[in-house]
Amino acid sequence: MIDIYSVAVPGPLSIHKEGLGSDLLEHGYSPLTVCNLLRLAAHLSRWIDAHSISLHRLKPEEIDGFVASRRRASSRKSMTRAALAPVLGYLQRCGVISSDFALVPEQLPQQLQDYKDYLLRERSLTSGTVEHYLAVARRLLVVQGVHVSKDIAGLGPRDILDFVLVDSQRYSTGTAKYHVTALRVFLRYLHITGQLTNDLSTVVPCVARRRLTGLPRGLDSHEVSELLATCDRRTTIGRADYALLVLLVRLGLRCCEVAALELEDIDWRQGQITIRGKGREERLPLPEDIGQALARYLQVRRHDVDDRHVFLRRRAPMGPLSVGSLKAIVRTHMSKAGISPPQPHRLRHTAATQMLCQGASLDQIAQVLRHHSVDTTAIYAKVNRHQLLELSQPWPEVDHE
């Protein structure tokens, strides 16, 4: 059995060894990982002592100096400030170091931090949408070499056009449309806050994409069976993966909606589940097979974690499963099942096409998928090809005489 307290931590952090070890265990770190983090804390403590640095006045630049010294010493592990986040986070909560100490190596520039606050407060966007909008804004600033507010004023129409033309080549048509929308929002924000004299959002070109020209790429019943069979339901992780896949493929939930699910959202008595997404909260029926999958998972879910989300991280620190991680899990299982392309949104299409083939109307599908407009659901009218063949007219014969 691993004894975490056998790790010696000399120097100014010695009095925090036991508290740090207990805190790491409470956050779900394994004893082996706790030992490694305590050794890292010991190394940091010796370095602080050797450089006569006060813990209460510890600065991010000094942590960067410690990380650089480990790199020079050819340390193979924990060579970034992010690796120190569990240790620094504990010291912050105890008031040993400043509460505004940066735990990650990169902070948002002030103009992007203000933009983030604007998106959250003024636009009331979801956290996932805010992160995407920030990524587009950050990429524009990086490509144009903008570092301070006065540089933003130098942006012109040609800069925006060049950025869109180059950036759009990296993505599909649908993703490119989403990105130019985010770009327009950022440029409009720069104009209304006075950072840009002219509203450059008007010069952002549109991405041509004709609606209803394609077919939804859902999975057939065999592919669904192959996908669910990739989950080993003898394990906790396998049961969790099976439950989230069933939610996606049967109810057509979005990945962000599955990640946001909390234990209180499942009403076992009424057989309903509450879904939160796109600024709305709605209740859907809880089918028996989904309820069974969730119940089997929740029986083995960790109960020592003080978090009410249904799906949790697989590694410490314990907490809710992020949308990005959930999508990665889905892609992994789709790849195992030989499904290409492994796009998580195809499971939402699958739910819609299955309902349509079972006789559901477009209005009913729109209610389950929570579409704001039935026009969004209209694309599924082309899925049932057998019924479409009944509507098609024979090609007129041509008399060659």
N, C-alpha and C positions, 0 to 999 in steps of 0.2 A: 504493500500500500504506500502511495506517495505521501510524504509528509511535507506539506508546503512550507511549514514554519522552520524547516531545517535549513532553508536558504538564508545565508547571512547577508544582511543589508547594513553596511557600516555608514558612517557619515550622517548628514543632517536628516536623511529619510529613515533612519533606523527606528525612530519612535512611531513611524507610520506603517511599519511592516505588517503587523497583525491586522490593523484596520484595513489596509489595502488588500491583503490576502482574503479576508472575510468578504469584503465588498466584491471582489472579482468572482468568488464562488457564488455569491447571491445573484450575480448577473449572468450566471450560466456557464462560466468558463470552466473547463475541465481542470483537475488538479495539476496535470502536466503543463497546461498552458499557463496556469497561475504561477507555477514554479519558474517558467521561462520569463514571465513578466516581472516577477520579483527579482530575478537576476538582472534584467534590464534596468529595473529601478535601482539596484545596487550599483550598477555601472554608472548610471546617471548621478547617483548620490556621491560617488567617489570623484566624478568629474566636477561637480559643483563645489565640493570641498577643496579640490586642488586649485580651483580658480577663484576661491574666496568669494563666491556669489551668494547673496542672501536669497533664501527661498521666496520671501515675500516680495522681492524685487525682481524675480526671475522674468525675463523677457523672451518673446518668440525668437529674436535674433540669437540669443544665447543657446536656445534649444537647437537652432540651426547649426551653431558651432559644435554642439555635442554630436549631432548627427554626422557632420563633416568629419569629426575626429574618428568616429566609428568606421566611416568609409575609408579613411586613410589607413586605419588599422586592419582593413580587409575583413571586417565583420560581415559575415554572410547573411545575417538576419537583422531585422529591426533597424534598417538604415534610412528610415524616413520619419518625419515628425508624426505622421498618422499612426505609425506603429506604437508611439508613446501615448496615444489618445486614452487608452484605459487607465494608465497611471496618472496622466495629467488631469483627466476628468475627475478622478477621486480626490486629487489634491485641490481642485477647484471647489468641489462640493464641501470640502472640509475648511475652506477659507485659507488654505496654506499659500496658494498662489492667487493671482488676480482673477476675478470672475470673467473679465473680458479677454482672457488669454486665448489665443487662436489654437484650436486643437487640430486644425487641418492646415496643410502647407499653403493653400491658396484661398484667399478671401476675395469676396466680390468687390470690385472697384466701387467707389462711392456712387458713381452715376448708375451702376447696375443695381446697387442696393436700394437706391431711391426708386428705381424703376420697379423692382420687386415689390416694394411697399405699395406703390401705385396700383399694381396688378391685383394685389390682395385686397386692398382697402377700397379702391375706387371701382375696379372692374369686378371684384368678387369672384375671381377665377379660382378653379380648383388648384391644388398644389401641383398636380401633374402637369396641367396646362401652363402654370407659371414657370415650372422648370424648363419646359420646352421653349417658351417664349424667351426666357433668359439665355438659353443655349444659342438661339438664333441671333439675339442681340450681341452676345459675347463674341460670336464668330464674326459678325460684321466689324466690330471694333478691332478684333485681332487682325483680320485681313486688311483693314484700312490703316492699321498702325496707330489707332487712337488710344491715348493713355490718359488724357485729362480733358476736362470739359471744353477748354478753348480749342482743342483739336477737333471736337465734334462739329464745331461751327464751320470747319473747312470742308465738310462733306458736300458733294455736289451730285447732280443727276447722273453724270457719267459714272461716278463711283458706285452708285446704287445699281445701275443697269449692269455694269461689269460683274458686280458681286452676285446678282441674281442669275446671270447667264452661266457663270462658272459653278455656282453652288447647286443649281437645279440639275446639273448633269450627274450629280452623285446619287440622285434619288428617283424613285418612281414618280409618275405623274401626280398621284394622289398625295404623296408626301411633299412633293414640291409645292402643291397648292397650299398645303398646311403651312409650309415654311414662309411663303410670300405673305400669307395672312399675318403671321407673327411679325414679319418684317414691317408691314404697314402699321401695325399697332405700335411698334417701337418708334418708328419715324414720326408718327402722329404725336406720341408722347413727347418726343424731343422738341416738336414744334410748339405744343401748348405750354411747355415749361420754359420756353424762351431759349433753348439751347440751339435751335435751328431757326434761322430767319424765315425760310420758306418751308412749306409742308411738302417734304419729299415723298410722302406716302403716295402722292398722286402720280409719281413717275414709275412706281413699281409695276412691272408688266404683269398681265394676267397669264396664268398657265392654262393652255387649252386642254379641256377635258370634257368631252360630251357625255352628259349623264345618260344612264340607262343603255349604253352601247355594249356593255359586257354582261357576262353572266356571273352570279355569285358562285364562288368556288368552295362549295361545301363538301363534306365527306360523305361517302356512301356508308351503308350499314356495316359492310365488311371492314372498311377503314376505321370506323368508330370502335368496332370490337377489337381490332388489332391495337388501336391506341390505348384503350382501357386495359388491355392485357399486359401492357408494358409495366404496369404498377404491381409491385410485389406487396400484396395486402397482408402479408404476414408480419410486416415491419411497420413502425409508426410513420416513417416517411412515406412508405408505399400507400398507407391508408390516407394520409394527408393529400398526396398527389392524386389519388383516385377520386377523393371527394371534390377537389377543386376542378378536376377535369369534367366530372359529371355535372357540376354547376355550370360550367361553360358550355358544354355540348347539349345539355337538356333544357336549361332555362335561357340559354343565349346571353348570359351575363357578360359584361365587359370585364377585362382583367382588373381594372381599377375598382370595380364594384365588388369583386371577390376579395381583393386585398383589404377593402374597407369593412368587411363583415365583422361584426362583433357578436359575442355570445348572446347578448340580449336581443339581437335581431332575429333569432330563431324562436318562433312561437310554437312549441311542440303541441300544446293543447289545441290551438286553432288550426294547426297545420299550415302555417304561413311563414313567410320570410320577408324581412324588410330590406329593401335595396336602396342604397344611397349612391347617387351618381348624377353628374351634370347638374348639380344644384337642386336636385329634387329627391324626395323620399317617397317610395312607393312600396306597397305590399303585394307579394305574389304568392300563389298557392305553392305549398311545399310537397312535390310528388313523393310517393312512398319510397322509391328507389333512391332519391336524393337524400331523404331523411335517414334512411338506413346507412348510407355511405357516410353522412356526417356523424351519426351516432357512433358508428364503429370507430371513426377517427377520434372523436372527442373522448371516448373511453380510455384511450392511451395517450392523449395529448398531455403535455407537461402541465401539472397543476401547481407547481411551485413557482410559476412565473406570474408576477403581478401585472398582467396585461390581458385585456378583455377581447382582443382580436382573436378570431377563430384560427387563422393561419399565422404561425410564428416563424421567425428566422430559424434556420437549421444550425447556425453557429452563433456563439456568443459575440457581443452582448445580446441577450435575448430581447426580443421585441417583435413588432408586427412585420410580416413579410412585405417587402416593398413590391411595387408594381413591376419594376424591372426584373427583380428576382423571380416573381411569379411567371412573367413572360418567358424567362429563360428556362424555367422548369417545363413549361408547356412545349417550347421548341425542342427540348431534349427528348421528351416522350414522343413527339411527332416524328423526330428523326429516327428514333429507335423503331418506330412502326413503319418506317419507309415512306412517310408522307412528305411529299415535296410540292411546293415550297412549304416549309414548316412555319406558317404564319398563324399566330394565336387567334386572330380575328376570323379565321376560317371556321372555327368552332361555333361562333355566333351565326354565321351563314348556315351552318349545318342545322342548328336548332330551328331556324326559320324555314328551311327547305323541308325538314321533316314534318313540321306542323302543316305546311301547305299540302304536302302529299297525303296527309291524313285527313284532309278536308277542311282545315281551318281557313277562315276568310282573311283577306289582307288587313281588315280592321282588327281582327283578333290577334293577328301576328304583331301588328303595330302596338297593341296594348301590352303584349308580353315583352317585346323588345324596347318598349318605352320610347318610341319615336315621337318627336314633336309633331311631325306631319306624316300623313299616310303616303305622301309622295315619296318619302324616303323608303317606304316598304314596297313601292311599286315595282322595283327591280325584280322582286321575287315572283312577279306574275309571269316571268319568262322561264321559270325553272321547270315546270311540269311540261316537258316537251311532248308527251303523248296527247295532252289536251290541246296543245298548240297545233299539232298535226291535224286534229279534227277541224280546226278553224281555217287551215290553209286551203286555198283554191287550187285546182289542177292547172298546170301550165297549158295555155291554149295551143292546140295543134296548128301547125302552119301548113297550108296547102301549097305545095311546090309546083303545081301545074300552072 
